[in-house]
Amino acid sequence: MRFSVIVLDRIDSTNAFARRQIEKSGALEGKVIWAREQYAGRGQGENSWHSGPGMNLTFSLLLEPIFLPPSRQFSLNKAIALAVMNSVKQTLPPDTTTLIKWPNDIYAGNRKIAGILIEHTIMGNSLIHSIVGIGINLNQLEFPSDLPNPVSVKQITGLDHEPEKFLENVCLNIDREYSRLIRRAFTSINDDYNSSLFGCGSELEFASGSSSFTGRLEGVDDLGRLLVMTTGGAIRIFTHGEIRF
């Protein structure tokens, strides 16, 4: 894939800017919108994404995954999460555990170091285009107190990291994983995602609605749903927003 980078000093949201670009001139696979500052960055659901100006890497990537049926759209999430996780892992000390926390967060140890937000446009039986928003805590040392568990690459390594070089490495990893998607290597992508899943195979405390229970996280299915085995041996299936752990 060829990447074409647009660099912006300040924007509301790179995903929102990407959406406006699509409405104006159509999607272009490989276009990257990189903003040094976002003042209305978004996370999953109604969450916002905080990033100090010029301190982190926040960008969106336009893709046209028309080869993927809508039923396989979470395979793209898995591929992107693996790419971002590997990019972070390549920068951190080898003794730092780097994992994916379902559905689209990247953790270093027990702290969130990156997040992903993917927005799809579906027409008929095809994914016409996808906007992949990625935020990586790179050089920020202080975060708002209401964020539960953030960490940056610099906090772990003690070093400053050049956002442009980091972006180049992320794009290389995305290209590698996206190529696997094109080859329809769904099984190997799914296996890699589940083997990198935070808490997978462990007994955890879960909360769903007003109830809580203990179960073993078994992985994520093709539709992106979390699979949890209860103490009674039954498999319960949850979509994003239905369960916390």
Beta strands, then each sheet from edge to edge (+ up, - down):
strand 1: 4-8
strand 2: 31-35
strand 3: 57-63
strand 4: 98-101
strand 5: 105-108
strand 6: 111-123
strand 7: 126-136
strand 8: 203-208
strand 9: 211-220
strand 10: 226-230
strand 11: 235-238
sheet 1: 1+ 2+ 3- 7+ 6- 5+ 4-
sheet 2: 8+ 9- 10+ 11-
end
